[in-house]
Amino acid sequence: MYRIKIDRDRCIGCLTCVTACVVSHESSDARNRVVIDSQSKCAPIFCRNCDRPECVYTCMTGAMHKNPDTGFVEYDRDKCASCYMCVMACPYGVLKSDRVEHKEIMKCNMCVHRTQDGSPKPMCVELCPMEAITLEEVKV
């Protein structure tokens, strides 16, 4: 199982990760963001693929579900009713609707679309100039 790991001490707030996300998904909106925390430090925000994801538990249609093989919380746009319960339930404020049509939940998918075998290949990890964002294998 893989997780994105953030080293906030290395992040300089350059927004390369946000731009990489937009480019990777050929989208007008990113699935991640960088905020400034209460100590005036840059804080990249990504989906944590929680062990017990509130977004999955509150989704009435099954559009949000946890993949038992990868451990990723996945989103199925075709099943989504656009009720935004997942957005409201996320304790980290990660999920949001797209800015243009407000019909899709913007959620990190670890850029699995960039590989043939569906393994994670996040563009934000590849392009972070400060190596503040890394991909780490986690034992379960």
GROMACS elastic network, one bead per residue, 0.5 to 0.9 nm:
[ bonds ]
;  ai    aj funct       b0    kb
    1    69     6  0.80223   500
    1    70     6  0.55360   500
    1    71     6  0.62053   500
    1    72     6  0.82996   500
    1   136     6  0.84300   500
    1   137     6  0.56342   500
    1   138     6  0.54054   500
    1   139     6  0.66532   500
    1   140     6  0.74475   500
    2    70     6  0.75415   500
    2    71     6  0.78911   500
    2    72     6  0.83694   500
    2   120     6  0.75241   500
    2   135     6  0.66033   500
    2   136     6  0.55392   500
    2   138     6  0.57049   500
    2   139     6  0.86633   500
    3    48     6  0.74430   500
    3    49     6  0.76981   500
    3    72     6  0.86420   500
    3   110     6  0.86425   500
    3   134     6  0.83922   500
    3   135     6  0.58155   500
    3   136     6  0.54291   500
    3   137     6  0.64058   500
    3   138     6  0.68234   500
    4    46     6  0.78201   500
    4    47     6  0.85573   500
    4    48     6  0.76682   500
    4   110     6  0.82495   500
    4   122     6  0.85286   500
    4   125     6  0.79769   500
    4   133     6  0.67295   500
    4   134     6  0.57304   500
    4   136     6  0.62482   500
    4   137     6  0.88782   500
    5   132     6  0.80396   500
    5   133     6  0.57464   500
    5   134     6  0.52031   500
    5   135     6  0.60243   500
    5   136     6  0.65511   500
    6     9     6  0.87979   500
    6    10     6  0.85885   500
    6    11     6  0.82722   500
    6    43     6  0.84463   500
    6    44     6  0.71839   500
    6    45     6  0.87012   500
    6    46     6  0.88991   500
    6   131     6  0.89475   500
    6   132     6  0.57021   500
    6   134     6  0.66221   500
    6   135     6  0.89450   500
    7    10     6  0.56262   500
    7    11     6  0.67577   500
    7    43     6  0.89766   500
    7   131     6  0.81626   500
    7   133     6  0.64670   500
    7   134     6  0.82474   500
    8    11     6  0.51408   500
    8    12     6  0.84068   500
    8    41     6  0.76670   500
    8    42     6  0.67240   500
    8    43     6  0.60144   500
    8    44     6  0.74583   500
    8   132     6  0.66304   500
    8   133     6  0.86666   500
    9    12     6  0.81863   500
    9    41     6  0.81503   500
    9    42     6  0.83796   500
    9   132     6  0.76632   500
   10   130     6  0.60700   500
   10   131     6  0.71735   500
   10   132     6  0.50167   500
   10   133     6  0.87143   500
   11    14     6  0.77914   500
   11    41     6  0.84044   500
   11    42     6  0.62300   500
   11    43     6  0.73715   500
   11    44     6  0.77704   500
   11   128     6  0.88078   500
   11   130     6  0.65200   500
   11   131     6  0.80333   500
   11   132     6  0.53447   500
   11   133     6  0.81729   500
   12    15     6  0.84431   500
   12    41     6  0.83754   500
   12    42     6  0.64426   500
   12   130     6  0.76328   500
   12   132     6  0.86670   500
   13    16     6  0.81690   500
   13    34     6  0.66615   500
   13    35     6  0.81849   500
   13    36     6  0.85364   500
   13    41     6  0.85378   500
   13    42     6  0.54648   500
   13    43     6  0.77329   500
   13    44     6  0.79478   500
   14    17     6  0.79942   500
   14    18     6  0.88765   500
   14    34     6  0.88199   500
   14   128     6  0.88626   500
   14   129     6  0.87768   500
   15    18     6  0.51265   500
   15    19     6  0.63349   500
   15    20     6  0.85414   500
   15    33     6  0.77742   500
   15    34     6  0.68279   500
   15    44     6  0.87995   500
   15   128     6  0.88041   500
   16    19     6  0.51131   500
   16    20     6  0.59597   500
   16    21     6  0.85502   500
   16   124     6  0.71868   500
   16   127     6  0.69192   500
   16   128     6  0.61820   500
   16   129     6  0.77713   500
   17    20     6  0.50017   500
   17    21     6  0.61884   500
   17    22     6  0.87911   500
   17    30     6  0.89600   500
   17    32     6  0.77462   500
   17    33     6  0.79032   500
   17    34     6  0.85493   500
   17    44     6  0.84428   500
   17   123     6  0.75621   500
   17   125     6  0.73934   500
   17   126     6  0.89522   500
   17   127     6  0.69200   500
   17   128     6  0.61022   500
   17   133     6  0.83673   500
   18    21     6  0.51651   500
   18    22     6  0.64879   500
   18    23     6  0.88094   500
   18    29     6  0.86626   500
   18    30     6  0.57672   500
   18    31     6  0.76278   500
   18    32     6  0.60288   500
   18    33     6  0.58483   500
   18    34     6  0.75722   500
   18    44     6  0.89758   500
   18   124     6  0.72412   500
   19    22     6  0.51708   500
   19    23     6  0.62438   500
   19    24     6  0.85442   500
   19    29     6  0.89481   500
   19    30     6  0.72411   500
   19   124     6  0.81729   500
   20    23     6  0.51207   500
   20    24     6  0.59180   500
   20    25     6  0.85604   500
   20    30     6  0.83396   500
   20   122     6  0.87996   500
   20   123     6  0.57598   500
   20   124     6  0.53824   500
   20   125     6  0.89518   500
   20   126     6  0.88991   500
   20   127     6  0.70883   500
   20   128     6  0.87738   500
   21    24     6  0.50980   500
   21    25     6  0.61999   500
   21    26     6  0.83086   500
   21    27     6  0.82454   500
   21    29     6  0.81447   500
   21    30     6  0.53744   500
   21    31     6  0.65136   500
   21    32     6  0.72389   500
   21   108     6  0.85448   500
   21   111     6  0.84542   500
   21   122     6  0.81844   500
   21   123     6  0.65974   500
   21   124     6  0.62653   500
   22    25     6  0.54511   500
   22    26     6  0.58057   500
   22    27     6  0.51312   500
   22    28     6  0.62513   500
   22    29     6  0.57560   500
   22    31     6  0.76812   500
   23    27     6  0.66903   500
   23    28     6  0.86090   500
   23    30     6  0.86524   500
   23   123     6  0.86626   500
   24    27     6  0.78547   500
   24   111     6  0.72224   500
   24   113     6  0.88327   500
   24   114     6  0.79949   500
   24   122     6  0.84471   500
   24   123     6  0.65286   500
   24   124     6  0.87632   500
   25    28     6  0.86586   500
   25    29     6  0.87532   500
   25    30     6  0.81724   500
   25    31     6  0.89710   500
   25   111     6  0.79108   500
   25   113     6  0.86697   500
   26    29     6  0.87982   500
   27    30     6  0.72095   500
   28    98     6  0.82252   500
   28    99     6  0.78158   500
   28   100     6  0.76798   500
   29    32     6  0.89228   500
   29    98     6  0.64199   500
   29    99     6  0.66712   500
   29   100     6  0.82969   500
   29   106     6  0.78338   500
   30    33     6  0.70144   500
   30    98     6  0.85300   500
   30   106     6  0.71638   500
   30   107     6  0.85620   500
   30   108     6  0.86311   500
   31    46     6  0.75047   500
   31    47     6  0.83839   500
   31    94     6  0.82596   500
   31    95     6  0.78106   500
   31    96     6  0.81203   500
   31    98     6  0.89171   500
   31   105     6  0.87547   500
   31   106     6  0.50084   500
   31   107     6  0.51002   500
   31   108     6  0.52458   500
   31   109     6  0.85566   500
   32    44     6  0.73557   500
   32    45     6  0.56921   500
   32    46     6  0.51230   500
   32    47     6  0.75967   500
   32    94     6  0.73482   500
   32    95     6  0.86526   500
   32   106     6  0.82663   500
   32   107     6  0.76928   500
   32   108     6  0.69409   500
   33    43     6  0.83812   500
   33    44     6  0.57717   500
   33    45     6  0.53071   500
   33    46     6  0.71123   500
   33    94     6  0.84515   500
   34    42     6  0.64851   500
   34    43     6  0.54245   500
   34    45     6  0.58273   500
   34    46     6  0.88850   500
   35    41     6  0.82444   500
   35    42     6  0.58006   500
   35    43     6  0.51679   500
   35    44     6  0.63136   500
   35    45     6  0.73122   500
   36    39     6  0.77704   500
   36    40     6  0.54911   500
   36    41     6  0.53995   500
   36    43     6  0.57993   500
   36    44     6  0.86237   500
   37    40     6  0.53007   500
   37    41     6  0.54606   500
   37    42     6  0.64044   500
   37    43     6  0.63108   500
   38    41     6  0.74050   500
   39    42     6  0.88749   500
   44   133     6  0.86026   500
   45    48     6  0.87557   500
   45    92     6  0.83620   500
   45    93     6  0.85496   500
   45    94     6  0.65771   500
   46    49     6  0.89364   500
   46    92     6  0.89758   500
   46    94     6  0.63060   500
   46    95     6  0.88986   500
   46   107     6  0.84555   500
   46   108     6  0.69821   500
   47    50     6  0.79864   500
   47    73     6  0.84721   500
   47    92     6  0.82512   500
   47    94     6  0.58545   500
   47    95     6  0.75483   500
   47   107     6  0.68675   500
   47   108     6  0.60032   500
   47   109     6  0.86313   500
   48    51     6  0.86907   500
   48    53     6  0.88953   500
   48    72     6  0.87217   500
   48    73     6  0.86629   500
   48    92     6  0.85074   500
   48    94     6  0.84843   500
   49    52     6  0.85074   500
   49    53     6  0.69958   500
   49    66     6  0.81622   500
   49    71     6  0.69762   500
   49    72     6  0.53307   500
   49    73     6  0.52733   500
   49    74     6  0.87220   500
   50    54     6  0.81687   500
   50    66     6  0.89594   500
   50    71     6  0.83993   500
   50    72     6  0.81485   500
   50    73     6  0.75574   500
   51    66     6  0.86990   500
   51    71     6  0.76988   500
   52    55     6  0.89777   500
   52    56     6  0.82502   500
   52    57     6  0.82606   500
   52    66     6  0.89586   500
   53    56     6  0.54577   500
   53    57     6  0.65993   500
   53    58     6  0.89653   500
   53    65     6  0.87156   500
   53    66     6  0.78883   500
   53    73     6  0.75993   500
   53    89     6  0.89449   500
   53    90     6  0.77496   500
   54    57     6  0.50159   500
   54    58     6  0.61629   500
   54    59     6  0.85273   500
   54    86     6  0.71597   500
   54    89     6  0.56756   500
   54    90     6  0.59158   500
   54    91     6  0.76280   500
   55    58     6  0.54454   500
   55    59     6  0.61663   500
   55    64     6  0.66698   500
   55    65     6  0.83389   500
   55    73     6  0.86838   500
   55    85     6  0.72064   500
   55    87     6  0.69780   500
   55    88     6  0.81236   500
   55    89     6  0.55750   500
   55    90     6  0.56598   500
   55    91     6  0.89060   500
   55    95     6  0.86661   500
   56    59     6  0.52778   500
   56    60     6  0.85368   500
   56    62     6  0.74002   500
   56    63     6  0.80493   500
   56    65     6  0.53106   500
   56    66     6  0.70373   500
   56    73     6  0.76382   500
   56    74     6  0.89230   500
   56    86     6  0.69619   500
   56    89     6  0.89820   500
   57    60     6  0.79972   500
   57    62     6  0.89420   500
   57    64     6  0.83478   500
   57    65     6  0.84189   500
   57    86     6  0.82950   500
   57    89     6  0.87464   500
   58    64     6  0.87300   500
   58    85     6  0.60711   500
   58    86     6  0.60616   500
   58    89     6  0.69304   500
   59    62     6  0.57740   500
   59    63     6  0.66568   500
   59    64     6  0.60769   500
   59    65     6  0.83136   500
   59    80     6  0.85495   500
   59    83     6  0.85885   500
   59    84     6  0.85064   500
   59    85     6  0.63542   500
   59    86     6  0.60030   500
   60    63     6  0.78845   500
   60    64     6  0.88003   500
   60    80     6  0.88463   500
   60    81     6  0.84523   500
   60    83     6  0.88680   500
   60    85     6  0.83618   500
   61    64     6  0.78789   500
   61    79     6  0.61376   500
   61    80     6  0.64715   500
   61    81     6  0.70251   500
   62    65     6  0.61097   500
   62    75     6  0.85978   500
   62    76     6  0.79933   500
   62    79     6  0.67140   500
   62    80     6  0.76888   500
   63    74     6  0.78459   500
   63    75     6  0.54050   500
   63    77     6  0.65744   500
   63    78     6  0.74794   500
   63    80     6  0.50858   500
   63    81     6  0.81986   500
   64    73     6  0.67388   500
   64    74     6  0.56817   500
   64    76     6  0.65273   500
   64    77     6  0.89380   500
   64    79     6  0.86258   500
   64    80     6  0.80875   500
   64    86     6  0.78168   500
   65    72     6  0.84113   500
   65    73     6  0.56000   500
   65    74     6  0.53833   500
   65    75     6  0.66209   500
   65    76     6  0.83061   500
   66    69     6  0.88349   500
   66    70     6  0.84182   500
   66    71     6  0.62419   500
   66    72     6  0.57661   500
   66    74     6  0.59668   500
   66    75     6  0.88494   500
   67    70     6  0.56484   500
   67    71     6  0.52359   500
   67    72     6  0.54860   500
   67    73     6  0.61980   500
   67    74     6  0.67141   500
   68    71     6  0.53822   500
   68    72     6  0.77945   500
   69    72     6  0.82149   500
   70    73     6  0.87185   500
   70   119     6  0.86649   500
   72   109     6  0.75836   500
   72   110     6  0.83193   500
   73   107     6  0.88202   500
   73   108     6  0.87571   500
   73   109     6  0.78778   500
   74   107     6  0.80659   500
   74   108     6  0.84498   500
   74   109     6  0.67276   500
   75    79     6  0.85966   500
   75    80     6  0.82320   500
   75   105     6  0.77510   500
   75   106     6  0.88787   500
   75   107     6  0.72312   500
   75   109     6  0.81056   500
   76    79     6  0.56453   500
   76    80     6  0.65709   500
   77    80     6  0.51387   500
   77    81     6  0.85736   500
   77   103     6  0.84097   500
   77   104     6  0.63415   500
   77   105     6  0.76389   500
   78    81     6  0.84434   500
   80    83     6  0.78335   500
   80   103     6  0.84348   500
   80   104     6  0.77698   500
   80   105     6  0.84373   500
   81    84     6  0.81736   500
   81   103     6  0.85699   500
   82    85     6  0.82965   500
   82    97     6  0.85703   500
   82   102     6  0.80376   500
   82   103     6  0.60895   500
   82   104     6  0.71708   500
   82   105     6  0.79094   500
   83    86     6  0.80378   500
   83    87     6  0.88367   500
   84    87     6  0.50654   500
   84    88     6  0.63911   500
   84    89     6  0.85895   500
   84    96     6  0.81683   500
   84    97     6  0.77991   500
   84   105     6  0.79645   500
   85    88     6  0.51328   500
   85    89     6  0.59853   500
   85    90     6  0.86735   500
   86    89     6  0.50081   500
   86    90     6  0.61333   500
   86    95     6  0.72538   500
   86    96     6  0.87739   500
   86   105     6  0.86524   500
   87    90     6  0.56382   500
   87    91     6  0.89543   500
   87    93     6  0.71540   500
   87    94     6  0.75977   500
   87    95     6  0.50097   500
   87    96     6  0.57803   500
   87    97     6  0.78534   500
   87   105     6  0.79535   500
   88    91     6  0.80164   500
   88    93     6  0.78039   500
   88    95     6  0.82672   500
   88    96     6  0.89230   500
   89    92     6  0.88231   500
   89    93     6  0.83020   500
   90    93     6  0.54833   500
   90    94     6  0.66279   500
   90    95     6  0.67671   500
   91    94     6  0.80113   500
   92    95     6  0.83014   500
   93    96     6  0.78548   500
   94   106     6  0.87089   500
   94   107     6  0.77435   500
   95   105     6  0.66580   500
   95   106     6  0.60419   500
   95   107     6  0.59383   500
   95   108     6  0.88145   500
   96    99     6  0.86634   500
   96   104     6  0.84640   500
   96   105     6  0.56783   500
   96   106     6  0.54729   500
   96   107     6  0.75571   500
   97   100     6  0.87755   500
   97   101     6  0.84417   500
   97   102     6  0.53349   500
   97   103     6  0.67580   500
   97   104     6  0.55809   500
   97   106     6  0.55912   500
   97   107     6  0.88626   500
   98   101     6  0.63023   500
   98   103     6  0.66552   500
   98   104     6  0.55810   500
   98   105     6  0.61687   500
   98   106     6  0.58872   500
   99   102     6  0.58723   500
   99   103     6  0.89287   500
  100   103     6  0.83710   500
  101   104     6  0.75569   500
  102   105     6  0.79119   500
  104   107     6  0.89896   500
  108   111     6  0.74252   500
  109   112     6  0.63462   500
  109   113     6  0.82903   500
  109   120     6  0.81154   500
  109   122     6  0.83631   500
  110   113     6  0.83559   500
  110   119     6  0.83447   500
  110   120     6  0.51523   500
  110   121     6  0.62168   500
  110   122     6  0.50400   500
  110   123     6  0.83270   500
  111   114     6  0.56671   500
  111   115     6  0.80362   500
  111   118     6  0.85201   500
  111   119     6  0.83057   500
  111   120     6  0.58499   500
  111   121     6  0.53255   500
  111   123     6  0.68422   500
  112   115     6  0.59070   500
  112   116     6  0.83372   500
  112   117     6  0.80992   500
  112   119     6  0.53959   500
  112   121     6  0.59518   500
  112   122     6  0.74914   500
  113   116     6  0.75016   500
  113   117     6  0.88246   500
  113   118     6  0.63656   500
  113   119     6  0.83551   500
  113   120     6  0.82560   500
  113   121     6  0.82182   500
  114   118     6  0.76201   500
  114   119     6  0.83782   500
  114   120     6  0.79387   500
  114   121     6  0.63392   500
  114   122     6  0.81167   500
  114   123     6  0.86169   500
  115   118     6  0.54712   500
  115   119     6  0.62828   500
  115   120     6  0.75211   500
  115   121     6  0.69446   500
  116   119     6  0.77957   500
  118   121     6  0.86386   500
  120   135     6  0.86216   500
  121   124     6  0.88421   500
  121   125     6  0.79241   500
  121   126     6  0.80408   500
  121   135     6  0.85367   500
  122   125     6  0.54351   500
  122   126     6  0.66914   500
  122   127     6  0.89755   500
  122   135     6  0.79824   500
  123   126     6  0.50122   500
  123   127     6  0.61271   500
  123   128     6  0.84883   500
  124   127     6  0.53442   500
  124   128     6  0.59165   500
  124   133     6  0.71695   500
  124   134     6  0.86508   500
  125   128     6  0.56372   500
  125   131     6  0.73565   500
  125   132     6  0.81652   500
  125   133     6  0.52164   500
  125   134     6  0.53655   500
  125   135     6  0.67100   500
  126   129     6  0.85158   500
  126   131     6  0.83853   500
  126   133     6  0.84563   500
  126   134     6  0.82016   500
  127   130     6  0.88422   500
  127   131     6  0.81331   500
  127   133     6  0.89674   500
  128   131     6  0.52498   500
  128   132     6  0.65926   500
  128   133     6  0.64071   500
  128   134     6  0.86367   500
  129   132     6  0.78404   500
  130   133     6  0.80114   500
  131   134     6  0.66210   500
